[in-house]
């Protein structure tokens, strides 16, 4: 998948806002670490991927975490695309409009 893929853009958009809020809101940071699905729902009003296992890792001082996307065979359709093809979750609204923000705290691009 390329960087212009809507699913990658949606994921990056949501991750950016999760990290931004977690860096300024200690309670939200703890929720994100203990219950990522609840934190996503709190941020955007819904959990678009309830069947996914989400792991949140907090880097320690002197540590860097690199996350590699899973490797898929060329003839395998990723679960994200299977969901979309079957009428499942659509992330386009998150890419286009972003999460619902409190007044005055909209997404600044």
Secondary structure, 3 states (H helix, E strand, C coil): CCCCCHHHHHHHHHHHHHHHHHHHCHHHHHHHHHCHHHHHHHHHCCCCCCCCCCCCCCCCCCCCCCCCCCCCCCCCCCHHHHHHHCCCCCCHHHHHHCCCCCCCCCCCC
